[in-house]
Amino acid sequence: MTALRSPPRGHLAAYAGLAPVTRRSGSSIRGEHPARGGNKQLKRAFFLAAFAALADPVSRA
């Protein structure tokens, strides 16, 4: 039986749409921008979890 391996962190961040995207067009590179795509439900779950953690002083520290 083969062991399950988790994908690299970068792959998970790209899937969720949290990884920055470099916009390129020919020879011009326009820097890093937030991704518009990704899994919207997963991105929202991460946002709500982070926002809820602000209420706890230990999490804020």
N, C-alpha and C positions, 0 to 999 in steps of 0.2 A: 504494500500500500504506500502511496506517495504522500508526503506531508504537504499540507496546504501552505503556500507562501503568500504573504501579503505583497501587493505591488509597491514599488518605490513611492516615497512621499510625494515626489514631483508628479507622478501619474495621478495620484488621488487629488492633489491640488488642482491639476488641470481638469480633471473630470468634474470637480465641483465648481470650477470657474473662478478659483481663488488665486491661481498663479498669474503673475503679470505677463503681458503679451508684448513682444517687441513688434512694432508696426514697421514693415519694410516695403518699399516700392522701388524696384530697380536698384539704383545706387544710393538712394536716400534712406536713412534709418531714423525713425522719429521717436525713439526711446520707448520706455516701458509704460504701459497703460493698463488699467484694470480690464479684465476680460468681461465681455458682455454675455458670452455664452455660458455653457456649463449647466449643471443640474440645478435648476432654480429652487427646487424644494430643499435640496441638501444645503445650498448656500443660505437659504432663509433659516433653516434649523441651526446652522452655525452662528448666524447673526443673533437669533433669539437667545441662544444659550449664552453667548458672550454678553448680551445686554442684561440678561437676568443675573449673571454673575457680578454685575456692578453693584447690586444691592447688598452683597456680602462683603464686609470689610476685609476679610482674609483674602478673598479672591481679588479685590482691588489692589492689595499690596503686592 
